[in-house]
């Protein structure tokens, strides 16, 4: 026993409710700027190329994870990707029941290091790892230059 | 110079602790550890290492709030913003410098004070690429579990075996919050959450504090202690971005184990390790981590779990403490709890869950979703 006495009456406990208020802007950086402007204006995905390592990074960045070189070249990502993994979430971001359940996928693209995590616009029954998908972007006038300009991944037409 | 654990102090792990403040939880664990080691913190301890993250605490500059409840006022203290096992590695190195003879490591959870714990975990997601999508952070675990099971051809049934075994183990651990006689069928029938994960695949939150007292071999002799030796420590991080990390394997754990095994001169972990405590805050993590630690071949851990190889009477007892599934998720205290459990096993002080003849044990930590960071410690029984 560490303390000599312990409180056993829950009504005697005292607590003070508070929060840690903190607001931010998150700057997307040089590579993010290139990516999100291309997404907003052209509806396409860009990767950053490391010519030394022969790697195209998605999300793009201005430094190579392997050789630490500065990256300045941006290249288009192939339009069609593949679901590397997926999960059906029965809870939303707050932990409340998600009805209907949400399908989330990590999608990779041939020849690209990395990929994108986003909604999979398919029912849980139709969602399969390995399925071929492409991004569905919001209409041009609704796009603001954020990751939310992508609505999600939808099954590629060739496999419909 | 050898460094050993000479004192172990744990509070009970409980879903809530309304009668204690977080400082009092630390005080209790520290009091127990000092009594176990037979040391006076005001006279015998040269350095205090705490492990915490401001967000979980609910206030800024956590390290300023430390000294008094550990007996550390006016003494060297520092805070590692990471798992307790990372703090253990830090204290181990402080003693190795020769500057410190006795060091204390502390980690705790008062998660029941946090009204929005999922919101804090969500803050670990990249604020530009991931968080704006608005998904529950355990989606990361669901995606990883699916990738792991698929890549290793591990049946979901293996997860049922992990949960059933581990929560039953917790019944023999008096500090565990979630011990229960759970059958594999219960696990399989539990509600779908982040498929393939179901509600029983996910550890529940718990409060608790863990304190270990470390000493150089010379100080341990002077204090007439019976140390468990820290034979090796290691830590590593995979790519921080969800997009470029390894989704199927726990690369961070493989690298951390490689570092710890090098230091400990462990060449064949599967035959040299007698007990293992690995992070199982999601059921699949136990299997993934066993493979990363070289305690099972890739794709073999699930099959071995189904054969009962990781039970108390199996080939390699794993998470005999009850793990996080059975003891509760104590956040930054998770890895330090596992080191404490291994130390108790190697001392022969693990009560009714004692594994006979355990001489070498491994404790492994992971920094929870969405991280790809981990640490490993190899401990050995005296003399």
Interface residues (C-beta under 8 A of the other chain):
Chain A: X2 X3 X6 X7 X8 X10 X13 X15 X17 X18 X20 X24 X26 X28 X32 X57 X58 X59 X65 X84 X85 X86 X87 X88 X89 X90 X91 X92 X93 X94 X95 X101 X102 X104 X105 X106 X113 X114 X115 X116 X117 X118 X119 X124 X129 X146 X147 X148
Chain B: X18 X19 X24 X27 X28 X31 X32 X55 X58 X59 X60 X113 X115 X118 X119 X122 X127 X128 X129 X130 X132 X133 X134 X135 X136 X137 X138 X139 X142 X143 X144 X145 X146 X147 X150 X191 X192 X193 X194 X195 X196 X197 X239 X241 X242 X243 X244 X247
